Amino acid sequence: MKKILFNYILPPILYFLIRVLALTWRVSILQPEMDRAMRNYPGRCIITSWHSRLFYLFYHFRGDTDWTFMISPSRDGDLMARLSGWMGYRVIRGSSYKNVLAGTRTLIRVLKQGRNSGIVADGSRGPRHQAQAGPIQIARITGSALFPITYAADWKYEFNSWDRLVLPLPFSRCRFICGPAITIPKDADDALIRQKQQELEDTLNRLTRECEAK
């Protein structure tokens, strides 16, 4: 019964919930020139955000089906994958803990084919708001630009989960922000990988604070 609930009942409900809620949200894009730079980037592009900030992002990229998202092969991931399908996105299943090789190889292949991609910066289990090396390594291997993105909502519900997933409530003011591209040389050594990983973490946390302070 739970499988039926997560795979077939909840995804369309969440899809229509997002569409209805979005009609009431008052959305502003901070630094809109960065959002345009990300959308019009001439090369390969990877967007990455905290696990807690996924909900609104499904809506932000609506209508643009040129995105493939890596989602963990967990039960919660099943729900998010189905929801992604309803939103029109392609999905690859994989995480830092399960199916990591298969999922990463598929994502690398997709990027090399010229499609854009999205991956969670702090993984499917955290630690919360701590960047993992996966997005950095994938960007290095594929020569993709890594764009940190996040958002904040004035009125929100935070789920009692490890990531404190944020759901903007009706009529909330939502603020989206995209940071500058992070690029990683193909010959980057371990020290530079760690430096870029810290840069991603610091940038996402700074952008999140900026959104919340507006």
C-alpha positions as CSV (number, residue, x, y, z in Angstrom):
1,M,0.0,0.0,0.0
2,K,2.9,2.4,0.8
3,K,4.4,1.7,-2.5
4,I,1.2,2.6,-4.3
5,L,0.9,5.7,-2.2
6,F,4.4,7.0,-2.9
7,N,4.5,6.0,-6.5
8,Y,1.1,6.7,-7.9
9,I,-1.0,8.8,-5.5
10,L,1.2,11.4,-3.9
11,P,3.2,12.5,-7.0
12,P,0.2,13.9,-8.9
13,I,-1.2,15.4,-5.7
14,L,2.1,17.2,-5.0
15,Y,2.3,18.3,-8.6
16,F,-1.1,20.0,-8.5
17,L,-0.4,21.3,-5.0
18,I,2.8,23.0,-6.3
19,R,0.8,24.5,-9.3
20,V,-1.9,25.8,-7.0
21,L,0.5,27.2,-4.4
22,A,2.6,28.8,-7.1
23,L,-0.4,30.9,-8.2
24,T,-0.3,32.6,-4.7
25,W,3.5,33.0,-4.3
26,R,5.0,36.4,-4.9
27,V,8.3,35.5,-6.5
28,S,11.3,37.8,-7.0
29,I,14.6,36.9,-8.5
30,L,17.6,38.5,-6.9
31,Q,20.5,39.3,-9.2
32,P,18.4,38.4,-12.3
33,E,21.4,38.8,-14.5
34,M,22.9,35.7,-12.9
35,D,19.7,33.7,-13.5
36,R,19.9,34.7,-17.2
37,A,23.6,33.9,-17.3
38,M,22.8,30.4,-16.0
39,R,19.9,29.8,-18.4
40,N,21.9,31.1,-21.4
41,Y,25.2,29.5,-20.5
42,P,26.8,28.4,-23.8
43,G,28.4,25.3,-22.5
44,R,27.4,22.4,-20.2
45,C,25.6,23.5,-17.0
46,I,25.0,21.8,-13.6
47,I,22.7,23.5,-11.1
48,T,23.1,22.5,-7.5
49,S,21.3,23.4,-4.3
50,W,20.8,22.2,-0.7
51,H,18.4,19.2,-0.3
52,S,16.2,21.4,1.9
53,R,15.6,23.9,-0.9
54,L,14.3,21.5,-3.6
55,F,10.5,22.2,-3.4
56,Y,10.3,25.6,-5.1
57,L,13.1,24.8,-7.5
58,F,10.8,22.2,-9.2
59,Y,8.5,25.0,-10.1
60,H,11.2,27.6,-11.0
61,F,12.4,25.6,-14.0
62,R,8.9,24.7,-15.2
63,G,8.5,24.5,-18.9
64,D,12.2,24.0,-19.5
65,T,12.5,20.2,-20.1
66,D,16.2,20.4,-20.9
67,W,17.1,19.3,-17.4
68,T,18.1,15.9,-16.1
69,F,18.1,15.5,-12.3
70,M,20.0,12.9,-10.2
71,I,17.7,11.7,-7.4
72,S,18.5,9.1,-4.8
73,P,17.1,5.5,-5.1
74,S,15.4,5.8,-1.7
75,R,11.6,5.7,-1.0
76,D,11.6,9.5,-0.6
77,G,13.6,9.6,-3.8
78,D,10.9,7.5,-5.5
79,L,8.4,10.2,-4.7
80,M,10.7,13.0,-5.9
81,A,11.5,11.1,-9.1
82,R,7.8,10.7,-9.9
83,L,7.2,14.3,-9.1
84,S,10.0,15.3,-11.4
85,G,8.4,13.3,-14.2
86,W,5.1,15.1,-13.7
87,M,7.0,18.4,-14.0
88,G,8.5,17.2,-17.3
89,Y,12.1,16.6,-16.2
90,R,14.3,13.6,-16.9
91,V,15.6,11.6,-13.9
92,I,18.7,9.5,-13.1
93,R,18.6,7.5,-10.0
94,G,21.8,7.5,-7.9
95,S,23.3,9.0,-4.7
96,S,26.4,9.1,-2.6
97,Y,25.3,5.9,-0.9
98,K,23.5,3.8,-3.5
99,N,24.0,3.2,-7.2
100,V,26.7,5.9,-7.1
101,L,28.8,4.5,-10.0
102,A,25.8,3.7,-12.3
103,G,24.1,7.0,-11.6
104,T,27.2,9.1,-12.0
105,R,28.3,7.5,-15.2
106,T,24.8,8.1,-16.7
107,L,24.8,11.7,-15.6
108,I,28.3,12.2,-17.1
109,R,27.1,10.7,-20.3
110,V,24.0,13.0,-20.3
111,L,26.2,16.1,-19.8
112,K,28.6,15.1,-22.5
113,Q,25.6,14.8,-24.8
114,G,25.0,18.5,-24.2
115,R,22.0,18.4,-21.8
116,N,21.9,20.4,-18.5
117,S,21.8,18.7,-15.2
118,G,20.9,19.2,-11.5
119,I,22.4,17.5,-8.4
120,V,21.9,18.1,-4.7
121,A,25.0,19.6,-3.1
122,D,24.7,18.0,0.3
123,G,23.6,14.6,-1.0
124,S,20.7,12.4,-0.1
125,R,21.6,12.0,3.6
126,G,23.7,15.0,4.5
127,P,25.2,16.3,6.6
128,R,22.8,19.2,6.1
129,H,24.2,22.2,4.3
130,Q,27.7,20.7,3.9
131,A,28.8,20.3,0.2
132,Q,30.0,16.9,-0.9
133,A,32.6,16.3,-3.6
134,G,30.3,14.6,-6.1
135,P,29.1,17.8,-7.9
136,I,32.7,19.1,-8.1
137,Q,34.0,15.9,-9.5
138,I,31.2,15.6,-12.1
139,A,31.8,19.2,-13.2
140,R,35.5,18.5,-13.5
141,I,35.1,15.3,-15.6
142,T,32.5,16.9,-17.9
143,G,33.9,20.4,-18.2
144,S,30.6,21.7,-16.9
145,A,30.0,25.0,-15.1
146,L,28.5,24.5,-11.7
147,F,25.8,27.1,-10.7
148,P,24.8,27.3,-7.0
149,I,21.1,28.2,-6.6
150,T,18.8,28.5,-3.6
151,Y,15.7,30.3,-2.4
152,A,13.9,31.5,0.8
153,A,10.3,32.0,1.7
154,D,8.8,34.3,4.3
155,W,6.0,32.0,5.2
156,K,7.1,28.4,5.2
157,Y,6.7,25.0,6.7
158,E,9.8,23.0,7.6
159,F,9.4,19.3,7.6
160,N,10.8,17.3,10.5
161,S,13.4,15.6,8.4
162,W,17.2,15.6,8.4
163,D,17.3,18.3,5.8
164,R,14.5,20.5,7.2
165,L,12.8,20.6,3.8
166,V,11.2,24.0,3.2
167,L,7.7,24.3,1.7
168,P,6.6,27.8,0.9
169,L,3.1,28.4,2.3
170,P,0.3,30.1,0.4
171,F,0.8,33.9,-0.4
172,S,4.4,33.7,0.7
173,R,7.1,36.0,-0.7
174,C,9.7,33.7,-2.3
175,R,13.1,34.9,-3.3
176,F,15.3,33.0,-5.8
177,I,19.0,33.6,-6.3
178,C,21.7,32.1,-8.5
179,G,25.4,32.5,-7.8
180,P,28.3,32.9,-10.2
181,A,29.5,29.8,-12.1
182,I,32.1,27.6,-10.4
183,T,34.5,26.0,-12.9
184,I,36.9,23.2,-12.1
185,P,40.0,22.4,-14.3
186,K,40.1,18.8,-15.6
187,D,43.6,18.4,-14.1
188,A,42.5,19.6,-10.6
189,D,44.3,17.8,-7.8
190,D,42.8,16.7,-4.5
191,A,43.7,20.0,-2.8
192,L,41.9,22.1,-5.5
193,I,38.9,19.7,-5.4
194,R,38.6,20.4,-1.6
195,Q,39.0,24.1,-2.2
196,K,36.2,24.1,-4.8
197,Q,34.0,22.0,-2.5
198,Q,34.4,24.5,0.3
199,E,33.7,27.3,-2.2
200,L,30.5,25.7,-3.2
201,E,29.4,25.2,0.4
202,D,30.3,28.8,1.4
203,T,28.6,30.2,-1.6
204,L,25.3,28.3,-1.1
205,N,25.2,29.2,2.6
206,R,25.9,32.9,1.8
207,L,23.3,33.0,-0.9
208,T,20.7,31.3,1.4
209,R,21.5,33.9,4.1
210,E,21.1,36.7,1.5
211,C,17.7,35.4,0.4
212,E,16.5,35.0,4.0
213,A,17.6,38.6,4.9
214,K,15.7,40.3,2.1
